[in-house]
Amino acid sequence: MSDSASAGWVCSVCGYVHRGAAPPEACPVCGAPASDFERQADTPKPPKPNPGQWRCLICSYIHAGGAPPEACPVCGASADDFGPLDDAKPEPPQTHAGALRFVIVGGGIAGLAAAEAIRGVCPDARITLIGKDPAPPYYRLNLTRYLAGEVGADHLPIHPDAWYSEQDIRLLLGEDVAGIDPAGHTIQWASGVSEPYDKLVLACGAHPFMPSIEGTALEGVTALRTRGDADRILDAIRPGAPWAVIGGGILGLETAGALARRGARVTVVENFGWLLPRQLDAFAARHLHAFVAEKGIEVLYQRQTAAFEGDGCVKAVRLADGSRLSAEGVVVAAGIRSNSHLARKAGLEVNQGIVVDARLTTSHPDIFAAGDAAEHHGIVYGLWEPARYQGQIAGLNAAGRPAEFGGLPRVNTLKVLGFGLFSVGTIAPADGSYLVLRDETEEGCRVFLFHDNTLAGAILAGDTRLSAELAKAVKTRRDCSALLRANPSAADAVAFFSEARN
Ligand SMILES: Cc1cc2nc3c(=O)[nH]c(=O)nc-3n(C[C@H](O)[C@H](O)[C@H](O)COP(=O)(O)OP(=O)(O)OC[C@H]3O[C@@H](n4cnc5c(N)ncnc54)[C@H](O)[C@@H]3O)c2cc1C
C-alpha cells in the first residue's frame, strides 16, 4: 500500500505523475484539470541516484567519473548539461522468456534501446533489429553538428559495427518491412516473404512533413532527417550561395546555423511572430533573434511560403505576399509525422502516432511501439531522450518485465548555433494561477513558471548552467514552497535551484 501523503496521481491526458495527498489543480505538463488525474494503484519508489555516473541531458551519453566531463564527447554539450544518473540499476537477468523471437522494426535510438533492454533481461532471446537506413543506428540528433562540420562521420554511429554481433543482435540494414500480420505473428518483406516473431516492437520513427507547396520535387529542395540528406546538402552547398530554411523551430534554426557555418547566406522563413514558438515566449525569443541576426542569418516573420521556383533545380522561394527570395538550396523544417502506416495497415489503433498505453503496448498485446512513431497520451515527443526511454520500456515489457512510461517533460536545447538556450515543460501559463518570474541578464534572460508550488517550466537564454537542475525539478515536481513563500524574484529562483547543484 502506498503512503497517502506521497501517493502517485497520474494525469490521464499526458501521463504526468504527481506525488502528494491530492492531485494538483492542473497538470503542469498539459494543463489538464485535477479531475483528469487518477490515483496510481501502487506508487513505485523513486530511483536511487547512481553516484559516479552522469547522463548527458541532450544525447543520453553516460560518463563515469567523480564529475561530469567538460564537454560531451558525443554531442558537444557542456558539463552543465549533465545530471547524476538516476536510473535504477538493472535487475538480474530473467531467463523465463527463453529463446523468444523479438523483431524490432526501426534502427534508430528507440529500436536500439529496445534491443539493449531485451538483451539485458533475456540473454537467450533471438533479437532482430531491422533498419531501412543503410547505416547502423547513429546519433540522428548530431546530424546538424555533422552538417556544420563540428563532428565527422566517425562520431555518428552509436556503437561500433562489432557490437551487434557481440550482443548477438541480428542487424538487418537497408531493409524495408512492408507489412505486419498481427494475428499470424509475422512481418512481411517487400519480396512477399514472411518472417515470424513472438513479440514485435515498432520503432520506425518519423519522416519530415513536406507541406503541399508547388515545387517541392525540384532538385535542391530537401529536408534533413538522414545522414543521406546531410551528405546531399553538403555536396550542394557553396560559400556565398543563398539558401532558405522554411521553419524557425529548433531543427530549422540549427540547420540555418549549420548552413551559415558552411558559408551560405541563409534566410529563415517563419510563419509565427517569433522564433521557436513552441519552446520560447516572445520575451526570450527577442534575445535569440538578436543572436541569430549577429550570425548573419536573416529571419522573415509571419510569412508563408507559396512555391519553390526553378527549372529542374530550385532557384527561388516565392512567398504568399508575392515577394521572392533567391535560393540555390532550400531545407524544409516544418515538423515531423510519425511513420505509422505499417501499424495502420495492420489494423492497430493509430492517431497522430501509433497509440500506446503506459507499457507502450499497442492495441495488440504482442506489439509495442516507441519513439517518434508512438503516441502516448496524445503526445508524439519527437525528441531523443523520450525515444530512448520509451524504447527501453517497450523492450522491457516485450521481454515480460513490466515497466511503465509516465510521460516526460519536454527538454529543448540548441547545439550548433552557439547560443545557450534551454527550455523545459510549460512555457506559457494556461491561466492566472501560474506565477511567472523573469529577468534579463547580460547574456540573455531567465523565465520560471511555477504552479501548485512546483516548477512547471523554465527558459534559460544565454547562461544555461542550471539546465540539469531545472529539468530535474520539473520532472520530479520538486516542492518549491520554501522559495515561493517569500515573494521571490527570478534571481531568488536561480539561487534556490543553484543550491541543488552545489
Ligand atoms: C537533424 C536532427 C536533429 C535533431 N536534434 C535533436 C536534438 O538536439 N534533441 C532532441 O531531443 N532531438 C533531436 N532530434 C530528434 C531525434 O533525433 C528523434 O526524436 C529521434 O531520433 C527519434 O528516434 P526514433 O528511434 O524514434 O526514430 P528514428 O531516429 O527516425 O529511427 C527510425 C528508423 O526506422 C526506420 N524505418 C522506418 N520505417 C521502416 C520500415 N518499414 N522498415 C524498416 N525500417 C524502417 C527509419 O529508416 C529509421 O532509421 C533531431 C532530429 C533530427 C532529424
The ligand as a Gaussian input file, in Angstrom:
#p B3LYP/6-31G(d) Opt

LIG

0 1
 C       18.738000      16.804000     -37.728000
 C       18.049000      16.423000     -36.465000
 C       18.470000      16.981000     -35.257000
 C       17.832000      16.635000     -34.067000
 N       18.250000      17.192000     -32.901000
 C       17.656000      16.837000     -31.744000
 C       18.095000      17.374000     -30.501000
 O       19.000000      18.195000     -30.452000
 N       17.491000      16.958000     -29.364000
 C       16.473000      16.046000     -29.377000
 O       15.954000      15.692000     -28.319000
 N       16.020000      15.526000     -30.546000
 C       16.587000      15.894000     -31.716000
 N       16.137000      15.359000     -32.888000
 C       15.021000      14.386000     -32.856000
 C       15.540000      12.982000     -32.525000
 O       16.659000      12.698000     -33.313000
 C       14.432000      11.963000     -32.752000
 O       13.378000      12.259000     -31.865000
 C       14.905000      10.541000     -32.529000
 O       15.962000      10.222000     -33.396000
 C       13.750000       9.557000     -32.750000
 O       14.245000       8.269000     -32.663000
 P       13.398000       7.040000     -33.207000
 O       14.249000       5.833000     -32.993000
 O       12.042000       7.055000     -32.664000
 O       13.210000       7.302000     -34.774000
 P       14.261000       7.447000     -35.947000
 O       15.535000       8.007000     -35.466000
 O       13.537000       8.142000     -37.051000
 O       14.550000       5.945000     -36.397000
 C       13.575000       5.153000     -37.013000
 C       14.239000       4.243000     -38.023000
 O       13.255000       3.332000     -38.517000
 C       13.472000       3.122000     -39.900000
 N       12.235000       2.632000     -40.518000
 C       11.082000       3.313000     -40.713000
 N       10.176000       2.522000     -41.331000
 C       10.775000       1.330000     -41.517000
 C       10.369000       0.116000     -42.130000
 N        9.151000      -0.040000     -42.648000
 N       11.250000      -0.905000     -42.179000
 C       12.500000      -0.774000     -41.653000
 N       12.936000       0.350000     -41.063000
 C       12.090000       1.388000     -41.005000
 C       13.880000       4.509000     -40.391000
 O       14.561000       4.424000     -41.615000
 C       14.772000       4.991000     -39.237000
 O       16.107000       4.645000     -39.450000
 C       16.750000      15.705000     -34.092000
 C       16.323000      15.150000     -35.308000
 C       16.961000      15.499000     -36.486000
 C       16.487000      14.904000     -37.783000

